[in-house]
């Protein structure tokens, strides 16, 4: 075999130099999330984190893993990669918030067919921004270049979060009781669920482009890449005061599928769909695709991204705290005797 016939790792599809450049571009973003608890620098084989549990009596670690789903398709076609990382961190933060946990650290998995260091940097920039906002450290992850696994210009993104809560403050839903009211916190859009349906309706069937302006007043990309909202900074002050009986993060399955996960077996929830104004993007998708209303409420959050179940007499105190932290809470339902069902009326 001659020298020109030699096969290198690079012409097999893996560019080590590009990987090293990507790490260099990421470093400043990642380090901006570090706290004194982070013990290892980016590039170590393992990430080390020394948590300060001095404020906890009996700390319990709460973890979650998730992905961004086909929302990534909108990032690919628009060339906007800074928001999906924020969505991922916020989604995971909300998931552990449901049980009362505060985020400690986050790790990501970024997989691509051919690595573009600038795209990788934009994704990590988004991850880092959301980590800072959620007081969470981005301590490590994996960037995998895998030729032939992904089409050019595409990648996958997943995240892993660990948080902490005192055992006696874990929210399980066991304190939810008949007569409790359900508060809804508004979403910022589709968040990270229902994108297969949204893309089918908007892009595939009706042929809209990502840059087209739609009846909501924004472009398709602006609507579909809106950052998945985090509720942690508004909700933790409530948890500190013991004002919450149950919570739900409204992701895949919508209000019916997620609220029932935190209901006791003997109780149900009745949700008044007229209690809030459904955002225009959901109305647009529903009307454009003639989507059955039951499908809409199971695929999308329909404008409510998080729910809190509280004692009725605590409504004023809870609302005041939420409003002071930038939320616009709305009473959307109540807890009734039942069999762990969520009825939308």
Secondary structure as UniProt FT lines:
FT   HELIX           3..5
FT   TURN            9..13
FT   HELIX           16..31
FT   TURN            32..33
FT   TURN            36..37
FT   TURN            42..43
FT   TURN            54..55
FT   STRAND          59..67
FT   TURN            69..70
FT   HELIX           71..78
FT   HELIX           84..97
FT   TURN            98..100
FT   STRAND          102..112
FT   HELIX           117..133
FT   TURN            134..135
FT   STRAND          137..145
FT   TURN            147..149
FT   TURN            152..153
FT   STRAND          155..166
FT   HELIX           167..169
FT   TURN            174..175
FT   TURN            178..179
FT   STRAND          181..186
FT   TURN            191..192
FT   HELIX           195..199
FT   HELIX           200..205
FT   TURN            210..211
FT   TURN            215..216
FT   HELIX           220..224
FT   HELIX           232..240
FT   TURN            241..242
FT   STRAND          246..249
FT   TURN            252..253
FT   HELIX           254..259
FT   HELIX           260..262
FT   TURN            265..266
FT   STRAND          267..271
FT   TURN            273..274
FT   HELIX           280..289
FT   HELIX           293..299
FT   TURN            302..303
FT   STRAND          304..310
FT   HELIX           312..314
FT   HELIX           315..324
FT   TURN            325..326
FT   STRAND          330..337
FT   STRAND          342..344
//
